[in-house]
């Protein structure tokens, strides 16, 4: 009987994890849809309204020139 209870616990845990993962995916999809809808209407949403960036982070992906990249590494 003990093994049966362990199997039921594991099964319930897998079902719970799956439900949490589905909720997380739905939240991501809803945020993406909201961004797309805002982009279509011309409005910005989120933290970067004033800056007008599309990125999820305020940092630039790359430095603008090789020289600034070198100086940033040296710093």
C-alpha positions, 0 to 999 in steps of 0.5 A: 500500500505504501508504494501505491500512496507514493505513486498517487503523491507523485501523480498529483505532484506532476498534475500540479506542476503541469497546471502551474506550467500551463498558467505560466504559459497563459500569462506569457501569451496574454502579456505578448498579446497585450503588447501586440495590441498596444503596438497596433493601437500605437500605445506603449505599455509597461516600464518603458513607456517614455523611452519607447523601447521594445525590449524587456530590459533598459540595457542595450544589447551591444555597444554602439562601436567597437571602441566603446565595447573595449573601454567598457570591458576595461572598466 
